[in-house]
Structures are given as structure tokens and as C-alpha cells.
Amino acid sequence: MLISYNWLKDYLGEELPTAEQVVDLLTMHSFEVESVEVVGDDTVFDIKVLPDRASDCLSHRGVAREIATLIDKTLIFDPLKTEVNLPVSTNFEVVITDNKLCSRFMLAHMSHVKIGPSPDWLVKRLAAIGQRSINNIVDATNYVMYAVGQPLHAYDADLFAKTNDGKWCFDIRKAKIGEELSLLKDKNATEERRVVLSGSELVIADGGKDLAIGLAGVKGGEYAGVSTNTTNIIIEAAHFQSTSVRQTARKHNIATDAVKRFENNPSEFLPPLALNNIIKLITEIAGGKLEGMFDMYPNPIVTSPVLVRTSKVNQMLGLSLEPSVVKSIMERLGAKVEEGEGGFLVTTPLERTDLLLEVNYIEEVGRIHGLTNISSIKPVGTILESVNANYYYSQKIRQILLTQGFSEVMTSSFRKKDEIQLQNSLASDKGCLRSSLLPTLDEVLMQNAQNVDVLGLRDIRIFEIGKVFKKNVNRIEEKLMLALGVQTKKTGHVPADDKIINNTLTVLKENGIEHTAMSRNGVCEINLDELIKGLPVPTKYEFMEVGSEITYKPFSLYPAIVRDIAMWVDSSVDREDVLKVIKDKAGNLCQRVTLFDEFAKDGRVSYAFRLVFQSFDKTLTDIEVEPFMDAVYNSVKEAGFETR
């Protein structure tokens, strides 16, 4: 969120630290400051407010309150502490069909307003945070939202239908299937956006016409928009369920500042305070008179105090804070703190919807005290009372397979199609949970078999130890499985693949891993949960050797060209000497030289080498590789070797 330094001064005055100090404070205790930019005579911070604090800090007042907490100062002006004493209007009729989706709905009627340009100070303040001025009423709704975090919407009251007794009627209901709604234009848009509703969305409707006029908490409609002819306005301030707002916004691909705030559950106490602020602002910049306010709040939230124990604070943070220090920090948050049995009874500030449990307050104590003030303590070692059999045997099997030339792979648990479908899939090709490791193992085999020469291998041997998910009557079972796969030919499975796997399965048996598995079509899958049940219960973990250090080496994305060369050499010639002759002339495009065949006959040895040529910049052609191979052949002949 973009935060204006000059705007923060409204709340902190001369107590506000310098811009540099603000960055340091927020970075070390609260949020990441992604950038700082000078805009005219102002400094604007781009602050990354994470979801756990978005309910109160997606506003200038919220960030100012955070800074005040960190420097242990009081706000000189707090719009959330002002007394709300607005006259009640009887000219509204509101129907809320589901109080869980809309827990509070407020309206205010102002007459004799004059629509026009905003004053320079308001235009300048909005411009500093990237907002374009529209008119004084719309700017006022935006200003208050960025000030205190409560989205607002203004309507032209004269464009609404009235009931027979002269009331404006608002319905907050679910949309009708197929109902259409024209939304306010986006920035720089030339045409209105019209959406067709599915029936799952919560809408605000003109009850007099039974017409949807806005997506609740997401975006207002073109209906009853404020124009230069408007003199009577209705201002809406409400609280909508975060999940409902988020689902509607995602469904229609709408991202607004209102959505960002509502989906993070702002306080239900904000609407009257925001109305109070905007009425004062509109009176100042557009004139007019408040005729009255309507508040439907059927189930007011009752905040209960939370017991926060100093002993628990110190235990979880690894500190030794005195009770007075803990109390002082929580009071700096703006919380009401009273003595309680074994600790303090803490009542959250009205704007903090994230402080619900003792651990929430403990986190705040640690954050404000300073995480850098918490010393690292080496944990005390304890003797294991039991050995995890799954882990023990998984590690043992892993080590055995590695010695047999297998490489471990980890594939996705999601599939495009399978027996268990996800309710909310991550992507169109990840809509199900896998019921077997074999499909993805087959895919990995085929992909890697094409690169067997580049890898310098004669075959691809892989295994995976992972979870699969199967339906069993009315429940889902999670099973630990082992899958092995071998592919020796690029074209697919051959009988030699099964032979390698079966030999490996025999090695597992020789090392105490009893099983009855057999390879089929180059793959094999074993239920480790069932297998481990029949194995001896381990009493201690075995020592595992630390592997050699591995350094990542980039690989080329372009295809390789493979060439073979075979030769006879005298048995007295060392293999490495032959390899050096080849490498010296193969050039810098030769990425690998592999010996793939060797046999002796009549005092001579036959060597067959495979050369892999590959560029990091382009796809090579035969014409580019042939000069290097010619040089290799000539060098081999000069060394006295006989090519064949």
C-alpha cells in the first residue's frame, strides 16, 4: 500500500520520526517497505502489508497507529476515537437476507450538497498515492477509505425509487441467476462493464425496483451514480463477510481497493466512525446538511478479554520480561489491560480483528520488544524414546537404491484426472490427487530417456517414495508408496528394464527388506505402509554417511548431437590416454565423452566412445560438428590407433 509521509503527520505531528527512521522502524518490527519515492514535497512509502495485519493497516491511520506503538507515543489526532453522535433517519428501509454475509449496513442522507472539483489539498493528497481526482464526493469516499480503512459508496438519492410512505429501500440479498449488473467504469476505461450474475454473489439492490445496483464489498454499479446534477446523496458504509467478497471478486476477475480491505475482515466498528468522518469532510468541501443516519446491526460483536500470562510470554519467546514490561507493550497497542488471575485480561482495540488468542498478543509483545533482542538458545538434546519405522526404512531403502545407480525423484501429488477430485484445484491440470506413483514415474522416465547421452548414462533408473490417496467407502486413505522405474531405450520399455528392477528388488531382500513385488513394463510399485508392518521394529537409527558436496551446473536447453567412435589400441595403452587424445580435439562444444563399450582380443583392446555436442546458445547442425569429429579421427590415427 502507498502511504504518504505528510498524511501520517496529521496523526503524529512533530512526534513522527524522519522518513528514514520510519523505514527502519517498520522494517524491523512490522512490514517490509518495498520502495520510497519523493513526490513533490511529500515522501511516499510502498509498504507490503501482509494479510495478518491488513485488517487495520491498509490505512494511513493504521500505519500511524503502528508507528505510535513502536515509538511509545500517542496519536495527536485519532479519527477512530472521535465521538459519533449522528441523528437517526426514519427514511430508510433495509432488508438483509443473511446476517452472516452482511453483519452491518449503514446509510446516511445528506441534502443540498454541491458537486464540483475537490480542493487542491485533497487532490494533491490523493495524487501522492496514485489516485486520480474525480469530484469532491467520490474523492471524499476514497480519502476516508485510505484514511481509516473503511470502504464507502455514494449514491444520487433522487435516482432511487421510494416506497409509498416515502422511504428509500435497500435489499442486501443473493443475486438472481442470470441477473445483469452494469458496474462503474475502471480507470481509463471508455465503456461500462456489464456482468451476468450466477446467483452466488451478494448484491445491494434498490428494493423499490428489485434491481441489483452493486456487488457487495466489490464494486458499485452505474445505477444512481453521483453526477454534477446531484444535490441529495446517500452514503453507504457496511461490513461484508470476507469470504463472500473474495469469492465474488475472483469469480468476476475484479480487483479493487474495497476488495483488498473487505477480504481481510476489517472491524465491524469502523462503519459509524467512517460515516462520521466523511460527513464532516463533505460538509467542509461540498456543503450540504446531514438529514439523518440509519444503522442496521442485528448482532453486535461483544469483545471478550483474553488472559495473557507473563510466564507464557517468556516461555514462548525465550525471554525474561517483567510483568510491567508486558503490560506496557500491550497498552501501547491501544488495548485495555487489567489485572487477571495469573496474568492480564486484555481487551483488543476496536480496529484489531487479528488479536483473538493469547498467542496473538505474545507475538505482538515479541515484535514490539524487538525480535533482534531475542537471543538464540541451543536446544537441549533429548534421548529418543522411539524410532519412526516409516522414516527408518524409507532411509534404508533410499540408501540401497542409490548404491544400485538409482536417482530419487519427487513428482507432483496432483493429476489432471484420478479418482479423488479436489474441490478447489490449483490449476486445470491439477484437479485430482494421485492414487498411484506410476503415471508420473512413467512420464519422468520418458522425458529423461531422451537425454541419456547428455547425462552420460546407459539407462535411466529412478525411484520415488511418496504419498498416494485412495477412496475407501466414505473416507480417503493416505498411503506411503515406493515406486521404481527403469528405461534403457529411448523408444520405450524393453524386457531388459524388468531385469534390472528385479535384480534391484533381490538386493532389497538381501538387505532385510522382505517383499513379494515384481517388475512389470519397466516399473514397480510397493505399499511401504504394509511392507513396514511386517519388518522388525527398529530400535535405533543407523548411521548415514554424508554424501559428497554437489555443485549445481547449468544445462543447455538446446538439443544435443551424438557421435560415436570406436578403435583398436595396444593393450599397453591406458584408457585415460585414449580419452585425452579425443578430448584434446573435440572442441568446446563437446560436453561429454563416455566410454560405452570395451573388450580385449589378441593383445589389443577395443574402446567405443560416445561424444555429446551441445551449445548453450543455439541448436547445432551436423555441419558445425563434423570439423570437430574430423579432427578427432585424425588425432586418433596420428596416435597410432586403428579406427573401426
Protein Blocks (a to p, Z undefined) as FASTA:
>chain_A
ZZdfklmmmmnmmmlccfklmmmmmmmmmmccfbdcdehjbccddddddfklmmmmncfk
lmmmmmmmmnopacfbdfklcccdddddfkbccddfblklmmbdcddddehiacddddfk
lmmmmmmnopacfbfmlmmmmmmmmmnopacddddfklpccdfkopacdddddddehiac
dddddehiabdcddddehlaccdddfklopafbdehiaccfehpacfkbcbdcddddddd
fklmmmmmmmnopacfklmmmmnopafklmmmmmmmmmmmmmmmngpadfbdcdddfbac
ddddddddfklmmmmnopacdfklmmmmmmmnopacdddehiacddddfklmkbmbfklm
mmmmmmmnopklpccddddddddfbdcfklmmmmmmmmmmmmnopacddddfbdfbdfbd
cfbdfbfklmbccfbfklmmmmmmmmmmmmmmmnopabdcddddddddddehjaccdddd
ddddddfbfnbccfklmmmmmmmmmmmmmnopacfbdceehiacddfklmmmmpccdfbd
cddddddddddddddfbdcddddddddddfklcfklmmmmmmmmnojmlmbdcdfbdcde
ehiacdddddddddfkbccdfklmmmmmmmmmmmmmmnopacZZ
